[in-house]
């Protein structure tokens, strides 16, 4: 039996929150926000509802500040939960015209810390460590195409263009589609994986055949892989995407092409990687092709 989500628990504990969360979800979806963004905001608001056992609209300023203080004290340095809660509450209070609580919310400063990245030898070690071919291919595709974890989960077999060596990333963050190059080496791995695992629709199946792999399934496999490699850096699956961007700049890709391959809405987000690597202009490509200096076309 699967464990109930924080949202489900909060709606059971505070029935009026069900109507509030449904309106929040509907409004945010209409506004074109990504599903992962909505889910993160609602999860953090739901935790607050469970803590106080009341609607977030009924909180006092002191209660809200007490809860925010606890999160900020306990979740350094990234404070992602803190940020998601503040952004979510800001939208919620504006939606229900609760000006008093809206004005009491703190500003959230942009995180200026540079991301941790893997070295190229570390990437090679990660890609050969997993016992299962499925996990080796999954991490290879995530790195070689610079994909977010949600993009890996939503990849279908039909999204892989084996002839043109391209991957179609559909309706990702900011509701945008994009094509990204994939190396011949990664394509070879995908072909082997398809022959042995025979997935039907989704490129990477979960425990139940025919269903997508879960976020926690990917994270669990990645944590196990990192533990086996002995890499001591504080990393997560998203570190593969940071490494992708950094390595492409070091390999010569220009910043505009990198922005397009990453699917960033604003080039200012991409510029962060210039502080980690130097770049020289070169046409778009996938990094494993140069990482292994091996062309199979």
LUMTIFI-54467 format. One record per residue: x, y, z of N, C-alpha, C in turn. Coordinates in steps of 0.001 Angstrom, whole numbers, padded with zeros to 6 digits, always signed. Each point is the difference from the previous one (the first is absolute). Example, Ala and Ser with C-alpha at 12.3 -4.5 7.8 and 13.67 -1.06 7.14 Angstrom:
<lopas>
+013190-005690+007800-000890+001190+000000+000900+001200+000000/-000350+001050-000720+000820+001190+000060-000770+001090+000730/
</lopas>
This chain:
<lopas>
+000849-001194+000000-000849+001194+000000+000884+001243+000000/-000219+000920-000939+000841+001179-000134-000328+001026+001079/+001016+000716+000432-000167+001014+001028-000700+001216-000592/-000882+000601+000787-000727+001182-000472+000946+001198-000078/-000221+000841-001007+000824+001190-000163-000331+001014+001092/+000872+000987+000159-000259+001066+000971-001297+000737-000335/-000257+000179-001293-001220+000688-000415-001234-000795+000404/+000027-001303-000236-001132-000853+000384-000217+000015+001510/+001092-000077+000747-000097+000033+001458-000568+001335+000481/+000454+001095-000614-000453+001331+000406-001485+000193-000297/-000459-000515-001140-001414+000126-000366-000894-000810+000938/+000520-001113+000499-000763-000803+000963-000035+000667+001369/+001142+000573+000399+000092+000629+001317-000787+001313+000061/+000029+000754-001108-000699+001290-000074-000836-000003-001278/-001253-000466+000064-000831-000179-001200-000113+001229-000896/-000035+001209+000601-000133+001203-000833+001225+000248-000872/+001130-000631+000377+001215+000177-000793-000120-000688-001363/-000891-000969-000117-000202-000693-001275-000469+000983-001064/-000982+000839+000352-000510+000998-000940+001080+001032-000329/+000743+000413+001018+001073+000984-000197+001071-000549-000940/+000428-001235+000239+001067-000595-000816-000461-000240-001433/-001263-000374-000177-000530-000222-001352-000031+001300-000792/-000399+001090+000653-000014+001303-000676+001425+000436-000330/+000916-000230+000943+001412+000327-000208+000535-000751-001206/-000257-001305-000050+000482-000834-001108-000592+000471-001333/-001294+000288-000004-000671+000419-001232+000563+001333-000519/+000137+000964+000892+000492+001322-000399+001434-000074-000509/+000822-000766+000710+001407-000104-000385+000152-000729-001330/-000830-001015-000222+000050-000743-001264-000404+000891-001162/-001062+000783+000188-000462+000938-001034+001081+001031-000320/+000750+000381+001048+001069+000991-000193+001212-000585-000731/-000020-001323-000254+001073-000627-000766+001191-000441+000821/-000156-000092+001329+001106-000453+000836+000186-001506-000144/+001228-000463+000218+000294-001419-000156-000615-000803+001141/-000291-001261-000288-000600-000878+001008+000920-000179+001205/+001302-000101-000250+000945-000186+001107+000026+001223+000907/-000126+001181-000591-000031+001250+000772-001230+000025+000904/-001161-000316-000555-001245-000022+000778+000092-001025+001110/+000533-001184-000317+000107-001072+000978+000894+000402+001168/+001130+000647-000300+000918+000419+001062-000640+001047+000906/-000704+000972-000591-000650+001042+000794-001070-000596+000900/-000839-000862-000566-001092-000583+000777+000522-000941+001091/+001100-000689-000271+000554-000897+001003+000447+000783+001224/+000693+001136-000208+000480+000793+001121-001150+000669+000756/-001011+000472-000718-001168+000591+000661-000730-001077+000802/-000086-001208-000563-000674-001110+000689+000701-000357+001307/+001331+000035+000013+000752-000264+001230-000358+001022+001075/-000162+001247-000416-000378+001052+000943-001408-000237+000539/-000914-000416-000883-001377-000300+000406-000009-001122+001034/+000790-001034-000230+000075-001133+000930+000618+000416+001339/+000930+000941-000043+000668+000460+001220-000973+000751+000914/-000813+000894-000600-000917+000826+000793-001424-000566+000070/-000301-000994-000872-001346-000588-000053-001083+001058-000264/+000341+000914-000904-000983+001007-000414+000349+000495-001392/-000941+000702-000620+000218+000561-001328+001109+001041+000046/+000839+000087-001037+001053+001024-000011-000578+001413+000000/-001251+000151-000430-000643+001314-000026-000422+000455+001395/-000002-000926+000964-000421+000319+001366+001181+000218+000944/+001208-000082-000517+001181+000168+000840+000161+001447+000455/+000624+000167+001155+000406+001337+000425+001384+000277-000580/+000393+001253+000000+001330+000355-000492+001073-000666+000858/-000216-000050+001309+000965-000625+000905+000175-001489-000312/-001116-000697-000267+000081-001422-000332+000793-000209-001285/-000306+000800-001009+000684-000137-001284+001495+000265+000153/+000364+001050+000736+001406+000339+000182+000721-001061+000831/-000702-000580+000978+000576-001073+000814+000369-001194-000877/-000907-000380-000917+000218-001153-000863+001129+000269-000999/-000008+001191-000592+001044+000365-000955+001372+000039+000676/+000024+000472+001241+001260+000061+000751+000560-001403+000201/-000871-000939+000364+000443-001381+000221+000603-000604-001268/-000670+000214-001139+000506-000558-001263+001344+000616-000350/+000100+001311+000154+001245+000675-000381+001166-000445+000882/-000285-000263+001257+001051-000437+000917+000452-001425-000283/-000930-000830-000460+000282-001433-000146+000384-000432-001404/-000068+000908-000983+000243-000444-001374+001013+000876-000722/+001187+000064+000514+001067+000716-000681+000847-001015-000758/+000688+000371-001099+000096+001347-000542-000986+000314-001119/-000634-001000-000632-000797+000262-001203-001347+000636+000320/-000627-000401+001102-001292+000540+000428-001074-000125-001074/+000019-001098-000764-000993-000156-001070-001414-000084+000560/-000182-000688+001139-001331-000103+000601-000503+001374+000431/+000895+000779+000562-000342+001360+000431-000464+000838-001188/+000745-000061-001080-000343+000782-001191-001322-000462-000602/-000174-001315-000120-001248-000520-000574-001202+000393+000852/+000169-000008+001324-001102+000376+000878-000338+001477-000146/+001013+000849-000004-000245+001444-000125-000646+000330-001347/+000524-000569-001080-000584+000252-001319-001439-000514-000067/-000227-001193+000556-001342-000568-000006-000976+000826+000807/+000418+000409+001208-000874+000821+000844-000274+001360-000630/+001006+000541-000653-000180+001304-000655-001114-000089-001047/+000021-001069-000772-001045-000205-001011-001351-000257+000657/+000009-000829+001036-001244-000361+000689-000659+001216+000640/+000769+000806+000701-000563+001168+000681-000501+001042-000997/+000708+000137-001126-000465+000923-001041-001290-000514-000629/-000080-001313-000196-001163-000629-000616-001257+000201+000852/+000155-000115+001327-001141+000125+000908-000068+001377+000663/+000800+000949-000537-000049+001401+000428+000237+000164+001509/+000955-000747+000533+000388+000147+001400+001220+000916+000057/-000269+001307-000029+001070+000988-000109+000890+000012+001243/-000577-000229+001166+000760+000051+001248+001119-001048+000010/-000334-001246-000329+001011-001056-000023+000952+000160-001186/-000537+000472-001121+000833+000205-001195+001131+000988+000303/-000334+001117+000636+000995+001039+000285+001001-000432+001072/-000387-001002+000803+000890-000465+001070+001035-001006-000484/-000146-000483-001228+000955-000978-000528+001355+000654-000258/+001095-000716+000285+001339+000575-000200+000412-000054-001476/+000893+000883-000412+000557-000107-001355+000926-001209-000065/+000141-000571-001172+000897-001148-000183+001114+000413-000938/+001218+000000+000517+001140+000395-000824+000422-001157-000884/+000528+000329-001163+000460-001015-000947+001292-000634+000502/+000053-001311-000076+001187-000719+000445+001166+000268-000952/+001095+000557+000534+001148+000351-000830+001101-001058+000043/-000243-001079+000730+001008-001060+000084+000090-000745-001328/+001224-000278-000423+000199-000741-001246-000253-001486+000246/-000549-000705-000992-000312-001424+000196+001253-000866+000033/-000121-001133+000677+001048-001014-000012-000078-000738-001329/+001143-000319-000585+000009-000759-001259+000974-001168+000111/-000256-001006-000820+000909-001142-000081+001133+000327-000960/+001163-000567+000250+001075+000060-000991-000326-001000-001099/+000674+000081-001120-000251-000948-001077+000346-001437+000412/+001118-000234+000704+000269-001374+000474-001093-000504+000948/-000566+000883+000817-001073-000414+000910-001250-000411-000781/-000308+000712-001081-001152-000366-000821+000208-001387-000599/+001184-000262-000511+000297-001324-000555-000185-001091+001049/+000443+000284+001227-000130-000968+001089-001469-000254+000329/-000791+001059+000040-001438-000117+000301-000712-000823-001068/+000364+000209-001264-000698-000667-001097+000343-001488-000125/+001071-000439+000643+000334-001429-000081-000263-000747+001310/-000388+000712+001057-000153-000615+001322-001289-000791+000206/-001175+000502-000439-001247-000733+000299+000010-001428-000546/-000540-000910+000775-000072-001401-000414-000998-000187-001128/-001148+000700+000070-001052-000149-001002+000283+000860-001234/-000160-000584-001174+000154+000735-001255-000973+001181-000044/-001197-000216+000497-001020+001052+000029+000524+001258+000686/+000639-000155+001142+000504+001156+000743+001212+000624-000689/+000848-000821-000602+001150+000545-000730-000476+000859-001164/-000998-000493-000721-000538+000746-001148-000740+001250+000475/-000778-000119+001067-000754+001144+000518+000942+001141+000385/+001057-000308+000749+000940+001048+000409+000742+000560-001216/+000290-000862-000971+000673+000449-001215-000868+000975-000785/-001272-000314-000140-000926+000875-000736-000197+001312+000753/-000145-000080+001335-000175+001208+000811+001189+000938-000168/+001213-000563+000020+001202+000819-000173+000185+000441-001443/-000115-000921-000934+000312+000281-001401-000959+001012-000615/-001213+000100+000546-000994+000933-000538-000300+001145+000964/+000622-000007+001172-000199+001076+000960-001424+000085+000515/-000611-001144+000296-001419-000024+000339-000269+000201+001483/-001105+000662+000289-000528+000062+001360-000593-001371+000331/-000166-000289+001289-000522-001306+000393-001410-000212-000544/-000818+001055-000048-001359-000129-000547+000037-000316-001485/+001006+000509-000701+000127-000243-001436+000420-001443-000268/+000835-000549+000865+000384-001416-000127-001220-000886+000204/-000789+000315+001018-001189-000789+000317-000982+000002-001166/-000164+001145-000651-001018+000149-001047+000476-000373-001404/+001224-000496-000115+000493-000405-001321-000730-001243-000495/-000479+000068-001236-000599-001167-000644+000995-000564-001013/-000179-001257-000341+000890-000630-000984-000046+000769-001314/-001180+000488-000340-000177+000724-001268+000664+001369+000006/+000459+000458+001162+000688+001292+000078+001463-000100-000429/+000491-001215-000182+001394-000197-000412+000049-000117-001525/+000677+000925-000645+000187-000052-001456+001342-000683-000258/-000065-001302-000292+001210-000804-000158+000768+000344-001268/-000681+000569-000986+000663+000339-001263+000719+001346+000074/-000634+000957+000677+000560+001350+000063+000797+000244+001277/+000029-000977+000889+000704+000129+001275-000490+001234+000771/-001311+000037+000186-000636+001083+000732-001033-000571+000971/-000239+000731+001089-001030-000368+000965-001007+001139+000068/-001283-000347-000101-001076+000988+000076-000471+000104+001446/+000283+001127+000639-000444+000246+001375-001305+000776-000082/-001087-000603+000489-001334+000571-000194-000538+000682+001257/-000597+001177-000210-000741+000718+001044+000693-000051+001354/+001248+000452+000012+000755-000009+001240-000270+001276+000785/+000952+000414+000807-000157+001225+000770-000292+001157-000950/-000865+000914+000415-000456+001123-000823-000856-000467-001180/-000444-001289+000044-000896-000548-001025+000591+000094-001400/+001281-000235-000116+000676+000098-001295+000495-001367-000462/-000036-000204-001318+000637-001163-000625+001389+000415-000465/+000902-000962-000076+001308+000280-000598+000603-001302-000499/+000921+000107-000939+000788-001138-000462+001419+000179+000520/+000597-001089+000483+001390+000050+000449+000778-001125-000667/+001268+000238-000318+000818-001070-000598+000260-001120+001002/+000103-001208-000505+000397-001144+000825+001125-000713-000743/+001017-000413+000717+001183-000578-000637-000266-001406-000534/+000727-000420-001023-000117-001373-000507+000256-001046+001073/+000888+000298+000944+000294-000950+001069-001224-000205+000891/-000704+001097+000324-001218-000113+000808-001096-000727-000775/-000100+000270-001287-000998-000677-000837+000264-001500-000047/+001268-000377-000079+000344-001425+000015-000469-000651+001308/+000202+000705+001111-000452-000510+001288-001508-000118+000066/-000707+000981-000557-001470-000036-000015-000490-001201-000798/+000615-000248-001151-000395-001150-000832+000180-001318+000765/+001126-000143+000676+000247-001223+000779-001028-000147+001119/-000290+001105+000656-000985-000016+001091-001390-000370-000517/-000398+000551-001150-001313-000306-000569-000117-001483-000356/+001082-000567-000514-000011-001421-000385-000126-000918+001219/+000648+000366+001101+000007-000872+001175-001194+000230+000928/-000437+001272+000139-001080+000311+000952-001375+000091-000655/-000014+000305-001302-001243+000050-000774-001092+000863+000640/+000296+001265+000330-001054+000890+000503-001007+000278-001107/-001216+000376+000369-001063+000153-000998-000216+001447-000450/-000216+000906+000934-000305+001395-000338+001075+000928+000550/+000144-000016+001327+000992+000848+000652+001377-000617-000172/+000986+000842-000225+001354-000508-000189+000488-000727+001251/-000310+000569+001173+000442-000623+001245-001211-000377+000848/-000266-001292+000082-001123-000503+000792+000311+000020+001484/-001081+000064+000815+000145-000129+001438-000118-001451+000408/-000324-000234+001274-000133-001372+000498-001165-000716-000666/-001072+000759-000294-001163-000567-000687+000196+000183-001493/+000008-001082-000735+000248+000048-001439-001033+000877-000701/+000461+000877-000846-000899+000890-000728-000182+001347+000655/+000490+000143+001242-000082+001281+000691+001361+000674+000014/-000001+001348+000108+001251+000747+000027+000797-000299+001262/+001306+000121-000111+000846-000095+001171-000297+001196+000900/+000124-000173+001296-000317+001074+000940+001235+000845+000307/-000228+001201+000517+001100+000855+000440+000834-000711+001063/-000698-000585+000982+000713-000646+001089+000773-001215-000503/-000537-000673-001027+000711-001132-000585+001327+000435-000609/-000020+001122-000717+001226+000533-000606+000963+000463+001079/-000526+000733+000984+000860+000522+001066+000639-001123+000817/-000770-001037+000268+000527-001134+000770+001135-000676-000762/-000202-000211-001298+001033-000634-000825+001250+000874-000073/-000197+001322-000080+001140+000915-000111+000780+000057+001304/-000716+000042+001125+000687+000010+001297+000846-001260+000179/-000569-001150-000399+000740-001248+000091+001232+000009-000884/-000143+000580-001192+001119+000089-000942+001118+000870+000568/-000352+001170+000524+001003+000920+000550+000727-000640+001179/-000736-000720+000826+000610-000675+001148+001048-001010-000461/-000318-000743-001069+000943-000995-000523+001241+000643-000600/-000165+001164-000625+001144+000668-000634+000967+000580+001028/-000517+000319+001183+000849+000622+001008+000137+001496-000171/-000761+000579-000914+000019+001460-000200-000566+000663+001250/+000746+000943+000566-000389+000605+001276-000720+001337-000152/-000138+000500-001214-000690+001270-000214-001472-000111+000377/-000581+001115+000442-001421+000029+000320-000765+000201-001307/-000547-001090-000540-000578+000041-001345-001386-000639-000016/-000699+000199-001110-001300-000627-000239-000105-000265-001503/-001129-000514-000447-000179-000302-001427+000191+001266-000842/-000458+001140+000522+000086+001263-000756+001453+000428-000229/+000931-000546+000782+001418+000313-000197+000467-000454-001380/-000635-001051-000548+000339-000431-001364-000312+001106-001004/-001097+000709+000215-000382+001116-000899+000980+001163+000157/+000380+000320+001247+000998+001055+000210+001328-000374-000663/+000356-001272+000096+001261-000468-000586-000062+000063-001524/-001163-000355-000548-000239+000088-001447+000287+001420-000495/-000595+000984+000679+000163+001392-000427+001458+000441+000109/+000624-000331+001105+001391+000401+000224+000938-000658-001003/-000194-001295-000226+000884-000724-000919-000165+000483-001436/-001230+000321-000399-000208+000494-001362+000718+001331-000217/-000030+000875+000988+000731+001264-000112+001502-000267-000087/+000483-000925+000814+001424-000330-000033+000396-000659-001315/-000952-000688-000623+000266-000660-001274-000169+000947-001187/-000489+001219+000245-000039+000993-001068-001356+000477-000456/-001092-000426+000640-001329+000445-000422-000229+001442+000428/-000634+000799-000858-000269+001395+000341-001206+000106+000933/-000111+001103+000703-000985+000166+001067-001441+000009-000528/-000227+000534-001187-001356+000045-000550-000480-001408-000361/+000876-000792-000619-000356-001375-000334-000244-000809+001272/+000819+000268+001030-000190-000702+001271-001351+000352+000609/-000382+001272-000048-001312+000430+000507-001108-000789-000679/+000084-000136-001314-001035-000715-000754-000022-001486+000346/+001171-000598+000158+000053-001424+000319-000503-000287+001410/+000212+000943+000921-000473-000165+001365-001495+000303+000129/-000538+000758-000955-001409+000372+000068-000266+001127+000981/+000995+000855+000235-000179+001137+000897-000848+001085-000663/-000858+000642+000778-000808+001092-000520+000808+001292-000066/+000961+000143+000898+000788+001232+000110+001479-000356-000048/+000731+000679-000860+001429-000302-000134+000770+000343+001266/-000569+000863+000851+000661+000333+001268+000189-001247+000856/-000937-000939-000098+000122-001258+000743+001185-000805-000515/+000176-000011-001314+001094-000757-000619+001356+000623+000305/+000025+001328+000149+001262+000714+000210+000725-000457+001263/-000746-000587+000932+000615-000500+001230+001167-000941-000305/-000145-000798-001061+001024-001005-000306+001289+000616-000536/-000055+001265-000407+001219+000666-000457+000966+000230+001157/-000534-000022+001227+000861+000176+001172+000743-001285+000346/-000406-001097-000636+000632-001294+000285+000912-000421-001145/-000368+000351-001219+000765-000466-001167+000181+001120-001007/+001059-000104-000799+000226+000910-001129-000483-000681-001271/-000455+000786-000966-000537-000619-001211+000521+000675-001256/-000001-000765-001078+000304+000496-001338-001117-000432-000928/-000412+000821-000960-001127-000342-000866+000215-001305-000760/-001053-000812-000011+000018-001233-000775-001440-000439-000198/-000277-000746-001053-001374-000447-000280-000508-000935+001086/-001331-000076+000135-000628-000829+001028+000351-001477-000129/+000167-000648+001148+000326-001422+000013-000323-000549+001382/+000118-001305+000158-000221-000650+001292+001357-000364+000598/+000180+000124+001313+001334-000080+000583+000665-001365-000007/-000778-001093+000020+000640-001320+000067+000836-000293-001237/-000353+000650-001111+000740-000209-001237+001456+000434+000165/+000213+001099+000756+001359+000484+000235+000579-000583+001279/-000875-000322+000957+000454-000573+001259+000778-001285-000257/-000505-000810-000922+000646-001271-000319+000807+000062-001299/-000078+001160-000682+000721+000166-001265-000260-001173-000923/-001312-000316-000117-000376-001240-000694-001232+000277-000864/+000133-000093-001298-001100+000247-000903-000468-001305-000645/-001309-000296+000112-000514-001280-000506-000906+000179-001210/-000174+001202-000498-000957+000211-001088+000425-000756-001237/
</lopas>
